[in-house]
Amino acid sequence: MDVRYFFNRIKEHIGIKTDKELAEAMGVKYGTLTKWIARNSIPQEPTVSFVVEHGIDLTKLFADAKAQSSNNHAVGSAVPRLNKSAIDTVVENEANAFAEQIKETYRFIAQHGNMAVLRKFEEELSSMSASYIEKCEKFREILSE
């Protein structure tokens, strides 16, 4: 995995430019972050928690960094293994986002409800469910490689 690419994508997502700013935002020393990059390693914590807390799609981030690594033929292209707790955190975050989308749609129906709107809700719910399932499967696939 291209660790430099991984951390650069995180910086882009949260709108910061330097590794020093990223280290500060993650609550680690700058030297610690530079060691992770030099060693081409991504520690599970605090990285996973930080990514999840900032709403970054961890599955896409890992997949992109892994693809970038393959493109650059970087050494150590394996995706870091996450323990069950970290995986549960990511899945829970996705589930909460999914539940929030359902609540928003339900509120809309309650306000403007009719049969056409109900059908639209069913379509959206089906689409959201498929998207959520696909993300979970992709996440598991990436982690099992």
N, C-alpha and C positions, 0 to 999 in steps of 0.2 A: 504494500500500500504506500502511496506517496503521501507521507505525513505532512510535508510542507504544504502540499495542495490542500489536504484535509483542513489544516489550521487556517490557511488563507481563505477557504470558503466560509469558515466560521466568522472570520473577521469581516468579510464582505457582508454576510447576512446581518450582523449586528451593527455594521456601520463604523468600524474602527479600522485604522490603517497599520498600526505597528504591532509587533510581537509584544512589546512592553505593555501596550494598552490591553492586549488580549490576556496576558498573564495577570495583570491587575484585575481585569473583569472576572477572571476565573478564580481569583483568590490564591494564586500561586506566585512564587518568586519568578522573576524574569529568567534567572539562571536555570530554574527547573524546566520551564517551557523550552528553552534553547537546548537543554539536554535531551528532552523528548524528541525534538526535531533531529538533532545530531544522531541519536540512536535509532531513528526511524521507528519510534514506538509511540503508541497512544495508550496512556494508562486509562483504565476503565473509569476510575474516579480521580479527579472530579469531572473528567471530560463528558461522560454520558449524561450526568445530571445537568451540567451546564448547557449542553446541546438541547436536551429535552425542555429545560426551563425557558429557553429562548425560542421555543417553537420551531426549531430546525428539524427537518425531516432526516432522522438519523439513517434510515434505510438508504435514502437517496445520497446522502453525504458519503456513507461507506462505499456505495456502488460507484459513485463518481470518482472517489479517491482511488479505488481499486482499478477502475478503467484507466485513469490517468497514469497509474503505476505501470499498467500493462503497455500503454502507449510509450512511456518513457523507459521501459525495461528496467525499472528501479528494483533494487535489491530489497528483499523482505516484503513481498507483495501480499502477504497474508492479511486477512481482516482480523483484527484482534478478537479473541474469544471473550464473550461476555458471560458473566454468571447469570443464573436464573433471576436474581433480583434486578439486575440491569435490564434484562429482556422484559421482565414484568413491568418495569417502570416505563419503558418505551411503549409497550402494548397498552398499558393503562392510559398513558397520555393520548394515544391515538383513539382509544375508546371514549375518553372524555370529550375529545374534539368531535367525534362522531355523535355522541349523545347531545352535545350542545347544538349541532346542526339539526338534529331531530326536534329539539325543543323550539328552536327558532321557527322551523317550518310549522310545527303545531300551533305556535302563537299566531302565525300568519293565517292559518286555516281558521282558528277560533275567531279572528277578527273579520275575515273576509270569506268565510266558509260557504261553499256550495259543492255540488257533485263534481263539477269540472275542477275545482281547486283540490278536492279530495283525490281525484285521479292523478292530478299533478303531484300531490304529496306522495302517493304510492309510487309513482315513477321516480321521484327524487330519492325516496327512501331505498328503493331497489338499487339505484345507481350508487348511492352512498355506501350501501352494504357491500356491493361488489367491489367498490374502490377500497374499502377498509379490509376486506378479506384478501384482496390482491396485495395490498401493502404488507399485511402480516405474513403472507406466503413468501413474498419477495425478501422480507427481512430474514425469515428463517432460512431461506435458500442461501442468501449471502453469508449468513453466519455458519452454515454447515459446510461451506466450501473450504 
